Amino acid sequence: MTAQTKKTLAQTIALGTSIILAYIWLHIPALAQYSLQAFAVCILLYFILKKLNDAAVWQVLPTTAVDEMMLVTFAFLILIGATGGTTSVFFSLIFVYLFFVSMTMLRWTSIIITLTTTLFFYALNPNLTQNLNLSHLAGIPLVMVFFMFAKHQYEQVKQKQTVIEIENNKISSYQIYLEEKEHELKKSEDNTWDWLYFFESFIFGFIQPKLEQIIEMAEFEQNLDAVKGQLALIRLELEKLKVKIKQQQDDNSKPNETTDKNS
């Protein structure tokens, strides 16, 4: 089982549990009468949790995904379910919830939770006969398809922008790095080899920015070849460094050999 499959399973179980709890809550009269109060408490806990997670006040979307989305799922479903289900004046909030799910959950989690949510509203009132109610239920998966398509388009645009920025930064940073190294090597031809300064500039001037670029690119599976290329570039530079160190060691040993012969 891959890591993504495990994550999808964990997300599905967590949100599915919230849906089941909301259904049980609405079918217990002693609890159902406090649905509005429970909704208010869940929303309050949601923003408290966001504050604890150092999220900005204006950032409404869940940041830690699963724990915050469990509260959102329970809150929205008991509010809509307690006020009439598909006939509720708050039913449009279900599309806000679907947007949250599409933006924070993995694809298969979004699909399963959408179908489960549709089943939830049908189970609340299985005797749906009005065309309006049926159209509300049919609209849930249709809206999710639209949200998932929009998310896919957004990720593609974001990926292209990220790749372009990385390539531009890679070219400019590598050119700057080569110019600096060439200048440093010329300047230090007659001086003692400064190992500490060289390795510091090499690691923090080249290796660290390159690793940061690789981390950004690794967020998208489509960048696997580009990541391999970046790693190959690092390996090439390490080989060049190895040759330079060997040459410097040979140059430093020549005066000693001459001195030994003269003595």
N, C-alpha and C positions, 0 to 999 in steps of 0.2 A: 504494500500500500504506500503510495507516494505521499509526500508531505502535503501537497495540494489536496489530495483526496481526504486525508485526515482532517485538514482544516475545513473543507467543505462539509464533512460529516459532523464536525464539532459545531459549526455555525448552524447547520440544519437542526440538530438536536436541541440546541439552546433556544432558537427562535420557535421551533415546533413546541417546545415545552411551554413557552409563554402563551402560545395560541391555545393549547390545551387548558392551561390554567384560567385563561380568560373565558373559555367556554364553560368550564366547571363553575367559575364565579357567577356567571350570568344565569346558571341553572339552579343556584341555591338562593332562594328568595331572601333569606336573612342577610346575604352578602350583596345581592344584586341591588338592593335599595341604597347601598352606599357606593355605587359605581362612580358617581360624579366626584365624591370625596377621594376615592381611590385614584381616579384619573389625576386629580390635582396633586395628590401626594407623589405619584409616579413622575409627573412633570417636574415637581420640586426636586425630587431625588435625582432626576436626570441632569438638571443644571448644577446641582451640588457635585455630582460625579464628574461633570465636565470641568468644574472648577478645581477639583482635586487632581484632575489629569492635566492641569495647566492649559486648558483650552481658552481661547479668547471668548469674551462674552457674546460677541456678535456671531460667533461660529456655531450655527444651529446644527449643522450636520454632525452625527456622532463621530468621535475621534478614535475611541478604543473599540469601536464596532460592536463586538458581541455583547458586552455587559450593558452598554448604553442602549443598544437595539432591543435587548430583552425588555427593558423598561418601556421603550417607545411602543413596542408591539403590544404589550399588555395594556398600556394606557389607551392607545387608539382603539383597540378592539372592544374593550369594555365600554368606552364612551359611545362608540357607534352602535354596539349591540344593545346597550341599555336604553338608547333613545330611538329605537325602531329598526335597527339593522339597515337593510337596503332602502328603507323609507325614511331614515333618520336625516335630519337637517344637517348633521355633521358627516354624512356619508362621503362627501367630497374629500374629507381628511384622509380617506383610504388611499387616495392618489398621492398625497404628500408622503404617506407611509411607504408606498411602493417606490417613490423616488429615493427615499432614504435607503431602502433595501437594495435597490439597483446600484447605488453609488458606493455602498460600504461592504456589500457581501459579494462572494464569488458567484460566477455565472450560474452554476447548477444549484447553489443555495437559493439564489433569487427565483429560479424557476420553480423549485419545490415549494418554497414559502408562498409564492403567488398562488399556486394550485391549492395549497393548504388553506390559505386565507379565503379563497373562493368557496371551498368546502365548508369553512367555518360559518360563513354567512348563510349558505344553503341549509346547514344543519340547524341554525337558529330558527329558520322558518322553512321547513321542507315543502310546505304547501304553496309555493310561489306560483301564482297563476297570471298575475298582471305582466304585461309586456315590459312595463317600465322596470319592474324588479328584475326580470330576466336580463334586460339590457344592462342593468347595473352590474350584475354578476359577470356577464360576458365582457364588460368593459375592463374588468380587473386584469385578466391576462393580456388583453390587447394593449392596454396602457403600459404594462410591464415590458412587452415586446418593444414598444416605442422607446421606453427609457433605456433598455439594454442596447438597442441600436445606437441611440444618441451617445451612450457611454463608450461604446466601441469606436464611434467616430471621434469622440473627444480624445480617447487614448491614442488613436492613430496620429492625430494632429500633434498631441503632446510628445509622442515618441519621435516624430520627424523633427520637431523643434529642438528636442533634447539632443538628437544625433547631430543636427547642424551646429548647435552651440558647442557640443563636445569636440567636433571636428575642427571648428574654428579655433577653439581654445587650445586644442592639441597642436595645431600648426603654429600658432603664435607663441605658445609657451615653449615648444620644442626649439623654435628658431631663437628665441631669447636665451634659452638654456645653452644652445650651441655657441652663440656669440659670447656669452659670459664665460663658458669653459675655454673657448679659444683665447680670449683675452687673459684669463687667469693663467693658462698654460704658458703663454708668451711672457707674461710678467714674472712668472716663477721659474723661468729657465735657469737663471743664475742664482736662485735662492734655494734654501733647504725645502724639501718637499713637506708641505703642511698637511699631514694626514687628517688631522681632526677637522680642519676647515674644509678640506676637499670632500670628505665623506658627509659632513653636515650639509654642504651645498648640494651634493648629489642626491642625498636622501630627501631633503626638504625642498629642493629646487626642482627635482625631476620625479623621484619615486612617489612621494606623497601626492602631488597633483595628479599623477597618472593613476594611482590607486583610487583617488576620489572620482575620476572620470569613469573608471571601470565599475565602481559601485553604482553610479548613476545609470550606466548602460545596462548593468545586470538586472535592473528592475523590469526590463522587457525581454521576454524569451526570444524575440526576433533579433536581438543584438548579440546572439551567441558567437557568431563569426567575428563580429567587431571586437568583442571582449577577448577572443582568442588572439586577434591581431594585436591588441594592446599588450597582452601578456608576452607575445612574441617580441614586441618592440622592447619591453623591459629586459627580456632575456638577452637580446642583442646588445643593449647598452651595458649590461653586466659583463658580457664577453669582451666588449671593447675596454671596459674598465680593468678587467683582468689582464689584458694585453698591455695596457698603459702601466699598470703596477709592475708587471714583469720587466718592461723596458726601463722603468725608473730604478728598479732594483739592480738591473745590469749596469746602468749608468753610474749608480752610486758605488758599485763594487769595482769598477775600472780604476778609479784613482787609488783605491787601496791596493790593488794588484800592482800598479806601477810603483807605489811606494815600497812594497815588499821587495820588488826586484831590485830597486836602487839600493835598498839597505843591504 
